[in-house]
Amino acid sequence: MGTDEERTFGSWHLRGGRYEQHGLPVEVLSEFARYERLVVDVARALYMQRHPQRQRAPRQFSRFNLRLAGVRSGSVVPVLVMPQDSGGALFQTNDADVFDESRILIQSALRSVGQGSGIPPKFPVQALREFARFGRSLQEQEFISFDEGTPDAAIYSRSIRQSIQELARLERFEVETLIVGQVIGVAADEGTFKVRLARNGRVIVGRFSSDDIIPELRQYLDVSALAPTVAVSSVAIQSTAGEIIEIQDVLGIEPVLPADWSERLTELQKLESGWLEGAGEGIERKILRQAESLLLELLDAGVNRPYIYPTERGGVQLEWSSSAGEVTAEVTPEGKVEVYAFSNSDDEELDATFAAHQLQEAAESLVGGIQQYAR
């Protein structure tokens, strides 16, 4: 059992071969480091699948750590614990259990490989290489038994690891994932559609098995530069580098931003030069996309809808105000994000500028400012 400051993270039983003797072989200690890296890799991928609009995972993942708190008898039973300042405490949202979900998914994959069914589609492809490294010290007749006596129980043996290594050398995998982008074409008679990926602008082809999805695809179809960004829940082909190659089937589709947020950006896109009594620059598509990306980061953090304004020089301004103070963020025509906040009750203020690639940092600054000045 862990202390008040820690809790156990699953359970291991090391059996067979050297593990039938007293003590833990020293060379096995490196397995715990590999396992920790594997848990983090899978958890990070799960997080990014849920939040596909994000460019990278939060820094919290680098703070996750496991500790070997003891070794019990009964073959060899290492006790892994997760300190309170790690894991769930890193997230105050629905993602708090992502590390436990990672552990359970790893064990599900072990069961699937052991039964000859291969890697399950939900397992993140980008974690396969670390998966193949884990268990390197296992010898013949030795195995690790996870969570014995529970529905999540799984066995890891040398032969299962060899199967994982063979699978990890494949170049293409079928995965279930969320894909964020714009629907720019639908060919109902061919059962295909096209998506422009939000992350890199690349266009990929998708297929669907049910005609019921056609009205939804057409609902979001827009060949303009600012087609609504949607999240397509799909079965896709992905490379080991994490690149989506094609969509094999669509499970569901929904807008990423709330409708009124997207509609406001569309209104801004339609502004022509001179919209402000002869002054006022039009807003370039890349600036609107950057504003959209920043709004996605803020939506992910649970921030309320801001007022969204065009700026005279061709930027986009976001504003949150209350009796306590005001917070603004301007996505400038140069692509920078200028954050400013002030308090009505004292002289405190916040003034910061972020580069185009620092949207996550800009969002974190805005969230802090809103909590302090605009509640």
N, C-alpha and C positions, 0 to 999 in steps of 0.2 A: 504493500500500500504506500502511496505517496504521502507527503506531508501536506499541510494546508497551502504551501507555496508551490506544490507540484502535483501532477497526477500521472498515473501509468499510461503508457501509450501502447495499447495492444498487449499481446503476450506472445513470448517465444518459448519453444522447447527445442533444444538442440539434441538430436538423437542419433544413435549409431556410431560405429567407428570410435574415434577419439573421445567422443562425448559420453561414452559409457564409463570412462575413467573419471576420477576425481579432478575437479578444477577445470578452468577454461583455457584452451590453448591460446597463447599470446598472439599468434598470427591471425586469430579470428577477430581481434579487436578492430582491424581495419574494415571488417564487414559492417560494423555499426556506422562508420563514417559514410560508406557507400550507400547504406540504407537511408541515412538521413538525407543525402543528396538526392536519392531517388524520390523520397517523399516530397521534398521541396519541388523537384522538377514536375512531378505529376500534379501537385497542388497548384503550382503556378500556371500550368497548362489548363487546368480546370477553371481557374479564375479567369484566364483570358478567353476561354470558350464562353463563359457567362457574360463577359464584358468585351465583346469583340471590337467595340469602338475604340478601346484603349490602345495606345501605341506600345506600351510596355507595362509590366506588372509593377505594383507598388513596392516601395523599398522594404515593406514589412517582411517580405519573404527572406531577405538576407538575415533577419534577426531570429528566424526559427532555429531552435536547437534542441537536440535530445541528449540525455545524460544516462550513463550506465550507473544505476543506483545500487545495484547489488547482483549477486549470482546465487540462486537457490539450488538446492539439491533436487534430484529427480531427473536423471540424465543431467543436462545442464540447462538451467532456466535463468537466462539473463533478464533483469528487470530494467526496462527502458522507461524513463519518465520525461515528461514535458513540463518545464518550469512555467509558472503562471505568467511570467513576462514574455513567454513564447506562445506560439500557436494561436488559439482562439482569442487571447487577450489583444492580439495585434489588430483584430478587426472588430469593429463595433456594429457590424451589419450582418446580413444573411450569410456572409462569407466566413463567419466565425468558425464554422466546422469544416473548413476546406481541407485542413491537414488530416483530420480523421477520415474524411471522404477519400482522400488520396490513399491512405493506408488500406481502406476497404476495397478500393478499386484495384490496387496492386494485388491483393489477395484474390479478387475475382479473376484477374488476368492469369494468375498462377493456376487456378482451378481450370480455367478454359484451356490453357496450354497443356496441362496435365491430362485433360480429357481428349486431346487431339483436335480441339476446335479452333486453335490459333488464338491470336490476340483479339479480344473483343473490340468492336468498333468504338466504344466509348473511351478506350485507353488512348492517351495522347501519343501520337507517333514520335514527337520530339523527345519523349522520355525513354524511348526504346534502347538507346545506346547505354544510358546509365543503368537501365534494367538488366542489360546483358552483362554489365560489369559486376553487379551485385551477385554474391554467392561464389566468387572466384575461389575462395578457400575450401569449398566443399569437396570432399573426397568420396570415392565409391562407398556405398552403404551409409553415407551420412545424409541427413536431411534436417531442414528446419520446419517445425510445425507451428503455424500461426493460429492464435485464438482457438485452441482446441475446445471442442464441446459447444461451439457457437455456430450460428448460420454463416458466419464469415470465415470459418476455418479453411485453411489451405496448407498445402505441403509444397516445399521447395527442395528439389533434389538436383543432383548433378545432371541427370538426363533432361530434366525440365529446363535447366539453364542452357543446355546445348540447343534445345529447340528454340528458346528465346533468341540465342545468338544467330541461328539460321534465319529466323524471321526478321531480325534487326538488319540483316544484309539486303533485304528486299528494298526496292526503290519506290514502290507505290503501295499505299495502304487505303483500305476503305475505312472511313471514319464518320461518326455522327458529330456534327459541329454546327455552330452558328456562323453564317457568312454575312458580313455587313457590306452593303453597296447599293447601287442604283439599278433598277430594272430598266434596260434601255431597248429591249426588243422581245416580242413574244410571237412565236410561230405555232399557233394552236394546232394546225393540221399536222405538223411534224412532231409535236410534243416537246418542243424545245423553247428556250428563252436565253437571253443574254444579260449578264450582270457586270457592271463596272465596279470593281472592288474599291471600297473607300480607302483602303490602306495605301495602295500603290497605283490606282488608276487602271490597272490591267483588266481587260475584258475576258471573261470566261463564259463558256457555254454550259447551260444547265438543262436537265431533262426532268420530266415529271410523269408519274405513272397514272395519276388520277386527273381527269378533266375538271374535277371540282376545284382545283387550284387555279384554273385559268382566270376566273373573275378576280381573284385576289391579285394575281400577277398584273392583270390589266389595270386594276385600281391604282397601282403604284407606278405603272408604266409612264415614262416621261423621257423624251429624247433630248430635252433641254439640258443645259449645263448644271442646273440645280434640281434635278429629279430628286424626289424625297428619298432619304436614306432609310433603308429597311434592313431588318435582320431576318435572314432566310435560314430557318432550321432545316437542315438537309443531311442527306447521306452523300458524302463527297469522296473523291479520290485526292489524297494528299501525299506529297513527297516526304522523305525523311527530313528534308530541310524545312518542313513546315509550310510549304507552298501548296495552296489549293490548285489542283490541275483542272478539275471539272466537277460539276454537280450531277450526281446520278439520279437523285430523287429529292423532291421537296416534301417536307413533313409539315411545314407551316411558315407563314410569313406575317410580319407585323412591322409597323413603323418604329424606328429607334427613338426619335424625338416625339414628344406629344404633338398632336396635330397643329395646335395654335402656335407652337414654337416654329415648326417647319413652315407654316403659312406666312408667318412674319418674315422669315428669311426670303421666301419667294417674293414677297412684296418688295423687299429691299433690292432684290435682283432686277426687278423691273424698272427701277429708278434710272432715268437717263441723266446725262450731264445737264446742269442747269435746273435741277429739280427744286432748288431753293431760291425762288425769285431771280432766276437767271444765273445764280451761283450753284455750287454743290456739284462735286464730282460723282460720276457713277461708280458703283462698287464692283471690283473685279471678282471673278468667280473664285479665285484662290483665297481671297480674303473672306468671302462668305463661307467657304468650306472650312477655313480656319476657325471662324466664329462658331460654326456648327460643331467642330471638334471640341472646342472649349466648352460649349453648352453640354455636350455629351459627358465630358469629364465632370461637370457640375451636377448634372442630372444623376450621374452615378453616385455622387456624394450626398444626394438627398436635398440639394439646394432648390428653393422655390424659384418659379419662373421670374426672370428679371424683366424690366422694361428694355426693349430692344430698339435702338435708334440708329439711323445713318448719321455719319459725321460729314461735315461740309467738305472735308478733304478726301473722302472716299474710303472711310473706315466704318467700323461697326462698334457702337457703344452699348454696353450692358450696364444696367443700373438697379441697385437695390436700396430702398430708403425706408426709414422708420423714424419715429420720434427720437430714437437714440442716436441716429446718425445716418450716414450715406456711404455706399460703396459703389465704385464704378470700375469698369474694365473696358479699355478701348483696344480693339484689334486694329492696328494702324495700317495704312496702305503699304507700309514696308514689311508687314507681317509680324511686328512686335506686339506684345501685350502689355499695356501700361495700366497698372493697378493703382487706384487711389482710394483712400477711405479716411473718414474723419468722424469724430464724436461731437454731438451737440452739447454734451454736458461738461466737457473739458477740452484741453488743447491737444489731445492725442490724435495722431494721424498716421497713416500708412501710405508710403509712396514707393513703388517698385516697378521695374521694367524687366520683362522676360523676352528672350529670343523666341523665334518661331518654333524651335524644337523643344521648348520648355513649357508646353501646355500643361503638363501634369503639375509642375512647380507653380505655374500661374494659378491653376485651379486650387491648389492647396493654400496659396496665399489668400485667394478670394474667400474660400470657406472660412479661414481664420478671421478675416476681416468682417465677414457677414455675421459670424457668431459674436464678435466683439462690438461692432458698431451699428449693425442694421437689424437687430432683433427687437 
